[in-house]
Structure formats: structure tokens, C-alpha cells
Amino acid sequence: MKVSRGLFGVTLALGLVAGLSACGTVSRVVGGGDEQPQAQAVGIGVNGYLWRASLDTLEFLPLETADPWGGIINYGWHSTATSPNERIKATVYILDSRLRADALNVTINREVRNEAGQWVAAPVAAQTETDIENAILTRARQLRLAGAGD
């Protein structure tokens, strides 16, 4: 209960500040003048090449959420017409702003349909995750050489 009230309060406060700043009221209330400081250009919080390469490499999976500042990309379940009783989903973690192999972690989840028609967890070969990480790293290097993803 305390967490939800605290979260509500923070959300309300941020909403008020955003609303007031849109109409210029915050600067008058807080004591700022007519001149507003220039905002700093803000990019994503992780390596842009790894980010773009992750989206490119796993484009066949449905994208659920993407947090470019936290470096997390969640993909939804996907099955193919050739294997309708098997499905996979992936999560990509980009852990650094540098283009390095240890700045990337891919987690694959796999499920198969049992005789009752329910989806149950199934093992994924560790090599599968490594192969996807290597494919993303290869694509990131290609993007860097081409000068894209900055």
C-alpha cells in the first residue's frame, strides 16, 4: 500500500511539473526568468549499434517492449507454420555503451505444446543464445563500419 501511494505521489508530481512546464508556469513559480536554458541532446543510454543490430537481427519476433535507456528489448512469443507446437520468445539486455561482446546478453525462452494442448517450458541449448548474440554482434560491427546507428 505504501509503495502504490508513493508511486502515485511521484506520478502526480511529475504530471503536474510536466503540465506546468508546458505552459511556462514552472519557471514563473520556481523563479526562473523569461529565458529558458537550452536542453541537452539526449540519446539512448546504451550502444546504438548493439541496439539497432538487436532490432534488426530479431525482427521476425513480435516486439513487446523496448527500453533504450535501460537497454532491454522484450520480444513476444513466436511460432512458425512448420512448428506450430513450439514457440520461442527472447529478451535482449544491452549492458554497456561500448560495442563489446560482454555488453550483450540474450535470453531465449522456449515452450512446447503437450498432449493436453497446454504450453510447457522446454530447454534451450546454450549455443542458441550464443549464436544469436554472435549474430547481433556481427550486425553491430557492420553498422559501425557503415556509420549507421549513431
Contacts in CASP RR format, 6 or more apart in sequence:
PFRMAT RR
TARGET T0000
AUTHOR 0000-0000-0000
METHOD contacts of the structure
MODEL  1
MKVSRGLFGVTLALGLVAGLSACGTVSRVVGGGDEQPQAQAVGIGVNGYL
WRASLDTLEFLPLETADPWGGIINYGWHSTATSPNERIKATVYILDSRLR
ADALNVTINREVRNEAGQWVAAPVAAQTETDIENAILTRARQLRLAGAGD
17 26 0 8 1.000
19 25 0 8 1.000
20 26 0 8 1.000
20 29 0 8 1.000
21 27 0 8 1.000
27 33 0 8 1.000
27 34 0 8 1.000
27 36 0 8 1.000
43 68 0 8 1.000
44 51 0 8 1.000
44 68 0 8 1.000
44 69 0 8 1.000
44 71 0 8 1.000
45 68 0 8 1.000
45 69 0 8 1.000
45 70 0 8 1.000
45 71 0 8 1.000
45 97 0 8 1.000
46 68 0 8 1.000
46 69 0 8 1.000
46 70 0 8 1.000
46 71 0 8 1.000
46 94 0 8 1.000
46 95 0 8 1.000
46 96 0 8 1.000
46 97 0 8 1.000
46 103 0 8 1.000
47 94 0 8 1.000
47 96 0 8 1.000
47 97 0 8 1.000
47 98 0 8 1.000
47 99 0 8 1.000
47 103 0 8 1.000
47 140 0 8 1.000
48 149 0 8 1.000
48 150 0 8 1.000
49 99 0 8 1.000
49 140 0 8 1.000
49 141 0 8 1.000
49 143 0 8 1.000
49 144 0 8 1.000
49 148 0 8 1.000
49 149 0 8 1.000
50 94 0 8 1.000
50 99 0 8 1.000
50 103 0 8 1.000
50 104 0 8 1.000
50 136 0 8 1.000
50 137 0 8 1.000
50 140 0 8 1.000
51 68 0 8 1.000
51 71 0 8 1.000
51 73 0 8 1.000
51 94 0 8 1.000
51 149 0 8 1.000
52 139 0 8 1.000
52 140 0 8 1.000
52 143 0 8 1.000
52 148 0 8 1.000
52 149 0 8 1.000
53 136 0 8 1.000
53 137 0 8 1.000
53 138 0 8 1.000
53 139 0 8 1.000
53 140 0 8 1.000
53 142 0 8 1.000
53 143 0 8 1.000
54 73 0 8 1.000
54 92 0 8 1.000
54 94 0 8 1.000
54 104 0 8 1.000
54 136 0 8 1.000
55 63 0 8 1.000
55 66 0 8 1.000
55 73 0 8 1.000
56 139 0 8 1.000
57 132 0 8 1.000
57 135 0 8 1.000
57 136 0 8 1.000
57 139 0 8 1.000
58 73 0 8 1.000
58 75 0 8 1.000
58 90 0 8 1.000
58 92 0 8 1.000
58 132 0 8 1.000
58 136 0 8 1.000
60 78 0 8 1.000
61 75 0 8 1.000
61 76 0 8 1.000
61 78 0 8 1.000
61 88 0 8 1.000
61 89 0 8 1.000
61 90 0 8 1.000
62 75 0 8 1.000
62 76 0 8 1.000
62 77 0 8 1.000
62 78 0 8 1.000
63 73 0 8 1.000
63 74 0 8 1.000
63 75 0 8 1.000
63 76 0 8 1.000
64 74 0 8 1.000
64 75 0 8 1.000
64 76 0 8 1.000
65 72 0 8 1.000
65 73 0 8 1.000
65 74 0 8 1.000
66 72 0 8 1.000
66 73 0 8 1.000
66 74 0 8 1.000
67 73 0 8 1.000
70 94 0 8 1.000
71 92 0 8 1.000
71 93 0 8 1.000
71 94 0 8 1.000
71 95 0 8 1.000
72 91 0 8 1.000
72 92 0 8 1.000
72 93 0 8 1.000
72 94 0 8 1.000
73 91 0 8 1.000
73 92 0 8 1.000
73 94 0 8 1.000
74 89 0 8 1.000
74 91 0 8 1.000
75 89 0 8 1.000
75 90 0 8 1.000
75 91 0 8 1.000
75 92 0 8 1.000
76 89 0 8 1.000
76 90 0 8 1.000
77 87 0 8 1.000
77 88 0 8 1.000
77 89 0 8 1.000
77 111 0 8 1.000
78 87 0 8 1.000
78 88 0 8 1.000
78 89 0 8 1.000
79 85 0 8 1.000
79 86 0 8 1.000
79 87 0 8 1.000
79 88 0 8 1.000
84 113 0 8 1.000
85 112 0 8 1.000
85 113 0 8 1.000
86 110 0 8 1.000
86 111 0 8 1.000
86 112 0 8 1.000
86 113 0 8 1.000
86 122 0 8 1.000
87 110 0 8 1.000
87 111 0 8 1.000
87 119 0 8 1.000
88 108 0 8 1.000
88 109 0 8 1.000
88 110 0 8 1.000
88 111 0 8 1.000
88 124 0 8 1.000
89 108 0 8 1.000
89 109 0 8 1.000
90 106 0 8 1.000
90 107 0 8 1.000
90 108 0 8 1.000
90 109 0 8 1.000
90 132 0 8 1.000
91 106 0 8 1.000
91 107 0 8 1.000
91 109 0 8 1.000
92 104 0 8 1.000
92 105 0 8 1.000
92 106 0 8 1.000
92 136 0 8 1.000
93 104 0 8 1.000
93 105 0 8 1.000
93 106 0 8 1.000
93 107 0 8 1.000
94 103 0 8 1.000
94 104 0 8 1.000
95 102 0 8 1.000
95 103 0 8 1.000
95 104 0 8 1.000
95 105 0 8 1.000
96 102 0 8 1.000
96 103 0 8 1.000
97 103 0 8 1.000
99 140 0 8 1.000
99 141 0 8 1.000
99 144 0 8 1.000
101 133 0 8 1.000
101 137 0 8 1.000
104 133 0 8 1.000
104 136 0 8 1.000
104 137 0 8 1.000
105 133 0 8 1.000
106 129 0 8 1.000
106 132 0 8 1.000
106 133 0 8 1.000
106 136 0 8 1.000
107 129 0 8 1.000
108 124 0 8 1.000
108 128 0 8 1.000
108 129 0 8 1.000
108 132 0 8 1.000
109 121 0 8 1.000
109 124 0 8 1.000
110 121 0 8 1.000
110 122 0 8 1.000
110 123 0 8 1.000
110 124 0 8 1.000
111 119 0 8 1.000
111 120 0 8 1.000
111 121 0 8 1.000
111 122 0 8 1.000
112 119 0 8 1.000
112 120 0 8 1.000
112 122 0 8 1.000
113 119 0 8 1.000
113 120 0 8 1.000
114 120 0 8 1.000
143 149 0 8 1.000
END
